[in-house]
Amino acid sequence: MRIEKCYFCSSPCYPGHGIQFVRNDSKSFRFCRSKCHRNFNKKRNPRKVAWTKAYRKTRGKELAVDSTFEFEKRRNRPVKYDRTLMGKTIMAMQRVQSIKERREERFHANRMKDSKAEKVSQARVEIEKHTELLAPAVAKREEVMQNVLDSARARIATRRVAKEKVVARAAGAQMEE
């Protein structure tokens, strides 16, 4: 069993799932779902449809060139089954996958490095534009904070009074003895 790639969105097509379209020139196209098949029939370019892998790679949002992609290429050479070879192959596949994930994380971190400063600057601009909206909220916040402080002081005072009563009772009990 082979897990194919969707021609349109590049997601995996598992056996028994999706649609296979065979053109008159006997070129076959696998689609993971009807959404991809419909877009293919509408002659849409996967590089211009925002949710596809091709779009993300052309826009620089995903890793486009990497040596680990070489391992994913399809090979049609039959190999005689050998248990040790299969074990080594599976271990190598796991190793390649871990390397690929680390590289993708590093690529994403580098891409997002400048975005935090950009978000902060955009937030500052937004705050400067709409200060009249924030003024009532700030005044309200100060009022709420004052209420919280007053209630905390009242609780502390009641605890102090209760503690003094307990101490006075204990002192009165000792004098009676």
Salt bridges, closest charged atoms under 4 A:
GLU4 OE1 - ARG74 NH1 3.70
ASP25 OD1 - ARG23 NE 3.16
GLU62 OE1 - LYS53 NZ 3.52
GLU62 OE2 - ARG56 NE 3.01
ASP66 OD1 - ARG103 NH1 2.68
GLU70 OE2 - LYS73 NZ 3.41
GLU72 OE2 - LYS100 NZ 2.29
GLU126 OE2 - HIS130 NE2 3.27
GLU132 OE2 - HIS130 ND1 3.98
ASP150 OD1 - ARG153 NH1 3.57
